[in-house]
Amino acid sequence: VGLAEVGGPCKMSFFGFGQSAEVDIVLDGQENRKQVEVKTEDGKKEKCYLYFDGETVSGKVNVTLKNRNGKLEHQGIKIEFMGQIELYYDRGNHHEFTSLVKELARPGDLTQSTSYNFEFLQVEKPYESYTGANVRLRYFLRVTIVKRISDTVKEQDIVVHTLSQYPEMNSSIKMEVGIEDCLHIEFEYNKSKYHLKDVIVGKIYFLLVRIKIKHMELQVIKRETTGTGPNTFNENETIAKYEIMDGAPVRGESIPIRLFLSGYELTPTMRDINKKFSVKYYLNLVLVDEEERRYFKQQEITIFRRADKVRKNYQAALSHHNPTLLSDGSGNSKTQQSPQQQQPQENDEKDDDVKNENDDGKDQEKS
């Protein structure tokens, strides 16, 4: 007879589900916090709140009971701050590099909707959030209501940006390359490190031209590397194309380059992040002759994120957790503090051969 009682406290428990609740996470100061668009795993875009390394993550967890007359039996309520790397080819394993837990409530019964405050003080967030072709690095808050049958879980992602400060010294890239007795060119880029909204300025000089070039362009290539050893995967993506010339150059000609990076979706250079993946950028100079043979020359550059306007409350965190990156003069960079910080490196300016993408796969030799 009791089961026929509509709306009674036994209504859902007969089916084994019991009382249910909705969980909502509200971050402190979120109405004034900047939101940024991030690409999800399925290619869509969503907005998330932006944080920096060393910032406190705090807020409130609201647990709302769906049935006002019932009670929710639970084995504890907790909130976690997680930082993890997901490799798409190894979905069963999530590699956690940050894991903090706060207990919100001990085991017991909830008889009414309740709110819980939480605070993760000055959380270290060593890496930048990233979603790529084969890997994702994400930070998120996860609330879990532990129950006998199935837990109630709520996750909310946040985005982390890492800011870098560089000394004034930023060496230019200048190289002479060519094909013996056929082509000899000199190209120069104004620097080797660029911030995300920078401008690549350079020049191309033609010192010897004995092949009929009909087209030349400059590409920005992003190379994502995941895994190690035989399980290494490289994913190349052409982010930008800039047509330098269309037509045959003559000896002594000089062509200027000016490529604005702000119009493209770039991330900072990431080197060996938690020994799981890297993201590098290259300037690729491509020449095409009248016989459709392609010649190219790649040069690695470093891309970093510069603060637009550093807020006062971020300044202390940045000075403490993001020290200035300094070159040690040997082609590597050092930080004054954390070894986990991304370490931009000077580019290796070796004068490699110009490569030829012909069917026979042989490289043209440098003059």
N, C-alpha and C positions, 0 to 999 in steps of 0.2 A: 504494500500500500504506500509505503514511504517513497518508493521510486516514482510513483505517479505524481508526486508533489512538484509542480512546475516552479522553478526558481529556488527550490530548497537547497540547503547546503550539500546534499548528496547528489545533486544533479549531474556534475561532471565526474565525480570520483567513481561512479559506477563503471565508466568506460576506462578508468585507469589514468586519466590525465590530471586530475586534481585541479587546484586553483592555478591560474596562469597570470602572468604579469608582463607589462611592457616596460622596457628599460630605455632610458634616454640619458645621453651624456651632454652636459652643458659646460663649456669651457669658460673659465674666468676671463672677462674682458673680450669675449669673442665678437661683440658688436663693434669694437674698435680695431680688431686684429685684421691684418691684410689676408685676403684669400687669393690663392693662385690656382690656375687651371693645370691639372695634371692628366696625363694620358693613362687610361686604365689598360688592363691586360687585353681587353677585346677591342682596343683602338678608340674607344669613346673618351670623352673628356668630362671631368668633374672638378668642382672647386673644393679645395681643402684649406684649412687654416695654416698659416705659415709660422714656423718657429726656427730659432737658431740654436747653435750649440751653447750649452750653459744656461739656457732659459728654463725657468721653472714651469712645469706643466701642472695646472691645478684646475679644479672646477667642482661640479656637483653631479652626482648620479641620482636620477629620479626613477624610483621603482613604483609603477602605478598598477594596482590590482585591477583586473578586469571584472571580477565579481566582488562587489562591495560587501556582500554578506558572508563571504567565505574567508578562509585563512590560507596562507601559503606556507607550507612546511618546507624548510630548506636546511641544508647541511653547511651553510655558510655562504657569504657573499664577498667577492673579492674583485679588485681591479688591478690590471697589469699594464705596464708601459713596455711595449715590445719594439725591438728593432731587429729585423730579420731579412735574410737574402733568400730569394726563391729562384732556383734554376729550373727553367721550364722542362728540361729533359730529365729532371730528377725531382718530380713533384712530391714524392713521398717524404723527402727530407727538407725541412726548413732550417736554415743555418742561422741561429740566433746569436747576435753579438751584443744585444742589450736586453735585459730582462729584469724588471723591477715589479714587486708585488706589494699591494696594500690590502689588509683585511678590513672590509667595511662592516661586516656583521658576523657574529658567531652563530653557530647552528641554533635554530629556534623557529618560531612561527611569526609570520607577518600578518597582522589583522587589519592593517590599513596601509594606504600608500605612504611611502617614506622616501626622504631624500638623504643622501650621504655626501659629505664633503671629502675631497681627496686632494693630495698635493705630492707631487714628485719634485723635490727641491733641486734646482740647478742641475738638471739632467744632462749628462754627457751624450751628445749626438755626433759621433765622430765623422759620419759620412753623409753625403748628400742623397736625398731621395732620388730614385732613378727607376724608370720603366723602359726597358729596351726590347730587342728582338728575342733574346733568349734568357733574360734575367730581369728580376725586379728586386729593388731594395726599398723597403717600406718601414715606416714607423706607425704604430697604431696603439690605441687604448682598447682594452678588452675587459668587459665586465662579465663575470660569470656568477649566476645563481646556481649553486650546486644542489641538485635534487636527486631523489632516489632513482627515478626512471630516466629522465633526460634533462640535462642542464639547460638553463636559459642563458644564451650568450649574445652579447651585443658588442660589435666592434666599430670603432671610428678612427679613420686614418687622419694623420696630419702630415704636412710636408715640411721637410727640413732643407734649408739652403746653407751651404758652407761658404763663408766669405774669406777671401785671401787678400793679403796686403803684400805688395811687392816693392822692393827698392827701386830707385830711379833707373838703375842700370838694366837695360833690356837690349841686348845686342841684336844687330840687324843680321839678316841672312843674305849672303852674297856668294854666288857660285857661278862658275863657268863650266858649261857642259856642251857636248856636241857629238857628232859622228864624223869620223876621220875623213878629211877632204870633201865633206859634203855640207856639214852644218856646224856652226860654232856660235853659240849664243851665251849671253851673260844675263842672269836675272838677279834682281835684288828686291828683298822685302824689308820694310822699314824696321821691323822688330820680329822677335821670335815668340813673344807672349802677347796674347790679346785678351781683353775682357769681352764679355758676351755682347756688348753693344759697341764694340770697337770698329775701326775701319782699317782694312788691310790696304796699305799704300805701297806701291812698288813700281819697278820699271823693267822692261825687257829690252836688251840691246842685241842687235843682230850683227855679229862680227864677220861671219862668213855664211853665205847662202848659195848653195849649188844644187839644192833640190827644190822642186816647185811645191811650196807650202800653200795650201788653199784656205786653211782654217786653223785657229788657235784659240784655246779657252783655258781658263783657270777654274778648277773644281775644289770644293771643300769636301773631303771624304771623312766620314766617321767610321771607325773600326772598333767594333765591340768584340772582345775576346773573353770567352768563358771556359772554365775547366782547366785541366792541366794535363801535360803529357799526351798520350794518344787520344784522350778525351777532350782535346782542345777544339773549340769551335770559334771560327772567325766569321763575323757578319759585317760586310762592308755596305755602307749606304752613302750615296752621293747627296749631300745636303744642299749644296749650292753650285751653280754653274755661271760663270762670267765669261762672256765672249770678248776676247782680247782683240782679235782682228779677223776679218773675212776678206781674204785676198793675199796676193804674194808680197812678202816683205822684200826689201832690198838691203844690201850691205850698208851698215852705218845707221840704219833706222832705229829709232827708240820709241817704244810704245809704253805709255803710262798705265798703271793699274790702280783702281780704286774700288774696293769691294766692301760694302757695308754689311756687317754681320747681324745687325739688329733685326733684320727682316726674316731671319731664319731660326728654326727651333734647334738651338744648341744647348749642350750641357757643359759644365766644366770638365776638363780632362781628369780622368780617374785612373789611378795607377795601382794595380794589384790590390783592389779593395777586399780586405779580409781574406786575401789569398783565394778569391773566388772569381773575380772578373776585372777587366780593365776597359776603359773607353779612351781612345786616342783619336786625334784629328791630324789630317794631312792636307797640305796644299799640293794639288796635282796639276802640273802644267802639261797640257795635251796639245800636240801638233799633228795635223792630218795633211798628208801630201795628196797630189792629184791622182795617185794610184790607190787611194784610200788606205794607205799604210799609216798606222798610228804610232807616234812616239810620245813617251811620257816620262816625266821626272817628278818624283814625290819628295816632299820635305815635311817632316813632322813639326807641328807647332803646338804650343801649350795655350789652352783656353781656360780662363779663370773667371770667377764671379766677384765683381767689385760691388761694394755697398753703394746703393743709390744715395740714400740719406740715412746715416746711422743714428738711430734714436738714442737718447741719453741712457735709457734703461738697458739697451743692448751693448753700450760701449764698454761697460765693465766686464760683461761676459766675453766680448770679443777680445779685449786686451788680455784676459786671463786664459781663455780657452783657444783662441786663434792667434798665436804669436806670429810676428812677421817672418815670412819665409826668406831665407838668406842663401845666396849661392856660395858654395865653398870653393869656387874657382876651378873645380875639376869636372864640371858638367853636371853635378848633382846639386840638389838643394837640401838645406837642413832647416829644421825648426828649432826654436830655442826650448820647446817643451815637448808636447805629446808626440810620440812616434806614430800614433794612429792618424794624425792629420795627413791630408793629402799633401804630397810633396812634389810640386811642379819642378820639372827638371829642365835644364838648358838643352836645346836641341843638338843632336849630333850632326855637325855640319860637314860630314864627309862628302867628298865629291864623287858620288857613285855614278855608274854608267847610266846613260839615257836608255830606257828600255823600249823595245819595239814589239808591239802586239801583233806581229804577223803570224800566219798560219804555221810557219816552220818553228815558231817559238824562240828563235834566236835573238839575242840582244844585239843591238847596234853598238859598236865600240865608240868610246869617247875619243875626241880628238885631243 
